[in-house]
Amino acid sequence: MQVRLCWFFALCLALSGPLGLLSQELVSGKIVDERSAAALPFASVVIKGSGKGVAADIDGRFQISLPKGSDVS
């Protein structure tokens, strides 16, 4: 009985990881200058209040995974 209970908890833990990914959104885009429309390489995109962020690539493109309902600035 105790072995079955351990396997049950191990299975629940293994399956709970992917479920957390379902509540994530992938946001991607390109950061450009408002006036010139030129790409802004290596600009930062940060999830407000989390400290999690990414830097754009040399072409101003970025991708970030964030919890649904998060505010990006």
C-alpha positions in Angstrom: 0.0 0.0 0.0 2.8 2.4 0.9 4.6 1.7 -2.4 1.4 2.5 -4.4 1.0 5.7 -2.5 4.6 6.8 -3.3 4.1 6.0 -7.0 0.8 7.9 -7.0 2.5 11.0 -5.5 5.4 10.7 -7.9 3.0 10.5 -10.9 1.1 13.5 -9.6 4.4 15.5 -9.4 5.5 14.4 -12.8 2.2 15.5 -14.4 1.9 18.8 -12.5 4.9 20.3 -14.3 3.3 20.3 -17.8 0.1 21.6 -16.4 1.9 24.7 -15.3 3.0 25.3 -18.9 -0.6 25.4 -20.0 -1.2 28.6 -18.0 1.7 30.4 -19.9 1.5 32.6 -22.9 4.3 33.1 -25.4 4.7 36.7 -26.4 6.9 37.7 -29.3 7.5 40.9 -31.2 9.9 43.4 -32.6 11.0 46.5 -30.7 11.3 49.6 -32.9 12.0 53.3 -32.4 8.8 55.3 -32.4 10.1 58.1 -34.7 12.4 56.3 -37.1 10.9 52.8 -37.0 14.4 51.4 -36.8 14.9 48.2 -34.8 16.2 48.6 -31.2 18.8 45.9 -30.8 19.2 44.4 -27.3 16.3 46.4 -25.7 14.8 44.8 -22.6 11.3 43.4 -22.2 10.4 42.8 -18.5 7.3 41.3 -16.8 6.2 43.9 -14.3 6.6 42.9 -10.7 8.5 39.7 -11.4 12.0 40.7 -12.4 11.8 38.2 -15.3 12.8 39.5 -18.6 14.6 39.0 -21.9 16.7 41.1 -24.3 15.8 41.6 -27.9 18.2 40.3 -30.5 20.2 42.4 -33.0 17.1 42.8 -35.1 15.0 44.0 -32.2 13.0 40.7 -32.0 12.1 39.0 -28.7 10.2 36.1 -27.3 9.1 35.7 -23.6 6.9 33.2 -21.8 4.7 34.7 -19.2 1.8 33.8 -17.0 -1.6 34.6 -18.5 -2.7 38.1 -17.5 0.8 39.5 -16.9 1.6 43.1 -17.8 4.6 43.6 -20.2 6.4 46.9 -20.5 
